[in-house]
């Protein structure tokens, strides 16, 4: 049976290890961290499925590929839950975009961007008044009189998803080798903790760790806060538009929320800065006063891998498949990237 090494246990590595092992390949998964994924950008993410809000500052492909995620993820999550018994919460009830009165021009500009980039879908963007906002997210109505509703958006619980994928690939017999230092990746071979190993094919999903093989790759720093806010009940992702940043709030079970806005052209992996804390929390309080009593459970930072055009790559050759560059669109674009990678794996990685 063909032996496959998958290097990197982020969202791409786990999904590909799961899919390839289900197809009958003997898969070994290497990662420098543990099964919890604490060293991966996939763990430090809001995991929103937001094709509209992302395409406003991205290429049209992000939107088209992102729409696929809205169909793909429910099917995969159902399969994972059936296999592992582990629940993965998600929502596909759309997202809400609001702005304070002084920042209304940013909301208008955002709508204009969408009209320019996705004119064929602009009728799906609903301008909402206070009454409609009260129907969608009643706790926002006291502070906002209008906004936008984007019905084709959602979110998923990335922590639960990564754990379910870990269970599933272990159930399928994948040999997981955590805390492994992998170097010298080449077709059919790599070095693990200084020892050479050979495989029929190597799949490189190391993210920013693949700079040795992809010199054009760069890291883009992101910072998020994980809060528990018993006095807040938001059922869908919310974006607060601002001239300098776009705060996002992604819900999780049990009144937990992931908060973020920062996107810094830096490869620093340092902890979240005081400035980011202050900006995020002050903007959050202006969105909903109930966040004043929230507790901060985590303050995480990580670097997302990005190519020069901020679009992902899938490059196959005999004995080696390279998959990288999800940028800030990890959970939105990973369905398209995984399906493309599986096709390239079968087409390009074996001798004709």
SULQUI-V832936 format. One record per residue. RES is the residue in three letters. D_LAST is the distance of its C-alpha to the last C-alpha in Angstrom with 1 decimal. Layout:
<<RES | D_LAST> <RES | D_LAST>>
This chain:
<<UNK | 17.3> <UNK | 15.1> <UNK | 17.5> <UNK | 17.7> <UNK | 20.4> <UNK | 22.0> <UNK | 24.5> <UNK | 27.4> <UNK | 29.2> <UNK | 30.5> <UNK | 29.9> <UNK | 26.2> <UNK | 25.5> <UNK | 27.4> <UNK | 26.0> <UNK | 22.4> <UNK | 23.4> <UNK | 25.1> <UNK | 22.4> <UNK | 19.6> <UNK | 21.9> <UNK | 23.0> <UNK | 19.5> <UNK | 19.6> <UNK | 18.1> <UNK | 20.5> <UNK | 21.6> <UNK | 24.0> <UNK | 25.8> <UNK | 27.6> <UNK | 30.5> <UNK | 33.5> <UNK | 35.8> <UNK | 36.6> <UNK | 35.5> <UNK | 38.2> <UNK | 36.2> <UNK | 39.3> <UNK | 37.3> <UNK | 35.0> <UNK | 35.7> <UNK | 34.8> <UNK | 38.1> <UNK | 40.2> <UNK | 39.7> <UNK | 41.6> <UNK | 38.5> <UNK | 39.8> <UNK | 37.9> <UNK | 39.6> <UNK | 37.7> <UNK | 41.0> <UNK | 42.6> <UNK | 39.4> <UNK | 38.6> <UNK | 42.1> <UNK | 41.0> <UNK | 37.2> <UNK | 34.7> <UNK | 34.7> <UNK | 31.1> <UNK | 32.7> <UNK | 34.8> <UNK | 32.3> <UNK | 29.8> <UNK | 32.8> <UNK | 34.0> <UNK | 30.9> <UNK | 32.1> <UNK | 35.3> <UNK | 33.5> <UNK | 30.7> <UNK | 32.9> <UNK | 35.4> <UNK | 32.7> <UNK | 31.1> <UNK | 34.6> <UNK | 35.6> <UNK | 32.7> <UNK | 33.5> <UNK | 37.2> <UNK | 36.6> <UNK | 34.5> <UNK | 36.6> <UNK | 40.0> <UNK | 40.2> <UNK | 41.4> <UNK | 40.0> <UNK | 42.4> <UNK | 41.4> <UNK | 43.2> <UNK | 42.2> <UNK | 45.8> <UNK | 45.4> <UNK | 46.9> <UNK | 50.2> <UNK | 50.9> <UNK | 54.4> <UNK | 56.4> <UNK | 60.0> <UNK | 62.5> <UNK | 62.4> <UNK | 58.6> <UNK | 58.3> <UNK | 57.1> <UNK | 53.8> <UNK | 53.3> <UNK | 54.0> <UNK | 51.6> <UNK | 48.8> <UNK | 49.4> <UNK | 49.4> <UNK | 46.0> <UNK | 44.5> <UNK | 46.1> <UNK | 44.4> <UNK | 40.9> <UNK | 40.6> <UNK | 43.3> <UNK | 41.7> <UNK | 42.2> <UNK | 45.6> <UNK | 47.5> <UNK | 45.9> <UNK | 47.8> <UNK | 51.2> <UNK | 54.2> <UNK | 56.3> <UNK | 60.0> <UNK | 61.9> <UNK | 62.1> <UNK | 58.4> <UNK | 57.7> <UNK | 60.1> <UNK | 58.1> <UNK | 54.8> <UNK | 55.9> <UNK | 59.7> <UNK | 60.0> <UNK | 59.0> <UNK | 61.6> <UNK | 64.6> <UNK | 63.0> <UNK | 61.0> <UNK | 62.2> <UNK | 59.0> <UNK | 55.3> <UNK | 51.9> <UNK | 50.0> <UNK | 46.3> <UNK | 45.4> <UNK | 41.6> <UNK | 41.5> <UNK | 41.6> <UNK | 40.9> <UNK | 39.6> <UNK | 40.7> <UNK | 38.2> <UNK | 39.9> <UNK | 39.7> <UNK | 36.1> <UNK | 34.9> <UNK | 37.0> <UNK | 35.6> <UNK | 32.0> <UNK | 33.0> <UNK | 34.5> <UNK | 31.5> <UNK | 28.8> <UNK | 31.2> <UNK | 31.9> <UNK | 28.2> <UNK | 28.1> <UNK | 26.6> <UNK | 27.8> <UNK | 29.7> <UNK | 30.8> <UNK | 33.4> <UNK | 35.2> <UNK | 32.3> <UNK | 32.1> <UNK | 28.4> <UNK | 27.9> <UNK | 25.5> <UNK | 22.4> <UNK | 19.3> <UNK | 15.5> <UNK | 15.8> <UNK | 19.5> <UNK | 22.9> <UNK | 26.6> <UNK | 28.8> <UNK | 32.5> <UNK | 31.9> <UNK | 29.7> <UNK | 26.1> <UNK | 23.6> <UNK | 19.9> <UNK | 17.4> <UNK | 13.8> <UNK | 14.1> <UNK | 17.3> <UNK | 18.7> <UNK | 21.6> <UNK | 24.3> <UNK | 27.3> <UNK | 29.1> <UNK | 31.7> <UNK | 30.8> <UNK | 27.7> <UNK | 29.8> <UNK | 28.6> <UNK | 25.1> <UNK | 26.4> <UNK | 29.6> <UNK | 30.3> <UNK | 30.5> <UNK | 34.1> <UNK | 36.0> <UNK | 38.4> <UNK | 41.1> <UNK | 42.2> <UNK | 45.2> <UNK | 46.2> <UNK | 49.1> <UNK | 49.0> <UNK | 52.4> <UNK | 54.2> <UNK | 56.7> <UNK | 58.8> <UNK | 60.8> <UNK | 57.9> <UNK | 56.1> <UNK | 53.4> <UNK | 50.9> <UNK | 48.3> <UNK | 47.0> <UNK | 49.6> <UNK | 49.4> <UNK | 52.5> <UNK | 52.3> <UNK | 54.0> <UNK | 54.1> <UNK | 52.6> <UNK | 50.3> <UNK | 49.0> <UNK | 49.9> <UNK | 47.7> <UNK | 48.8> <UNK | 46.2> <UNK | 47.8> <UNK | 47.0> <UNK | 48.8> <UNK | 52.4> <UNK | 53.5> <UNK | 50.9> <UNK | 49.5> <UNK | 47.0> <UNK | 48.6> <UNK | 47.0> <UNK | 47.2> <UNK | 46.3> <UNK | 43.5> <UNK | 44.0> <UNK | 42.0> <UNK | 42.2> <UNK | 40.1> <UNK | 43.1> <UNK | 42.7> <UNK | 46.5> <UNK | 48.3> <UNK | 49.3> <UNK | 52.2> <UNK | 55.7> <UNK | 55.4> <UNK | 52.4> <UNK | 54.3> <UNK | 57.4> <UNK | 55.6> <UNK | 53.5> <UNK | 56.5> <UNK | 59.0> <UNK | 56.7> <UNK | 56.1> <UNK | 59.8> <UNK | 60.4> <UNK | 57.9> <UNK | 59.5> <UNK | 62.6> <UNK | 61.4> <UNK | 58.9> <UNK | 62.0> <UNK | 62.2> <UNK | 58.5> <UNK | 57.4> <UNK | 54.5> <UNK | 52.2> <UNK | 49.5> <UNK | 49.1> <UNK | 45.6> <UNK | 43.7> <UNK | 40.1> <UNK | 37.8> <UNK | 35.2> <UNK | 32.1> <UNK | 32.0> <UNK | 30.1> <UNK | 32.3> <UNK | 32.1> <UNK | 32.4> <UNK | 29.2> <UNK | 26.4> <UNK | 23.0> <UNK | 19.5> <UNK | 17.1> <UNK | 13.6> <UNK | 11.5> <UNK | 9.3> <UNK | 11.9> <UNK | 14.6> <UNK | 15.8> <UNK | 19.3> <UNK | 21.6> <UNK | 25.2> <UNK | 28.2> <UNK | 29.8> <UNK | 33.2> <UNK | 36.0> <UNK | 34.1> <UNK | 32.4> <UNK | 33.2> <UNK | 33.3> <UNK | 29.8> <UNK | 27.9> <UNK | 27.2> <UNK | 25.4> <UNK | 23.6> <UNK | 22.5> <UNK | 21.2> <UNK | 19.4> <UNK | 18.0> <UNK | 16.8> <UNK | 14.8> <UNK | 13.4> <UNK | 12.6> <UNK | 10.5> <UNK | 8.9> <UNK | 8.6> <UNK | 9.2> <UNK | 6.3> <UNK | 3.8> <UNK | 0.0>>
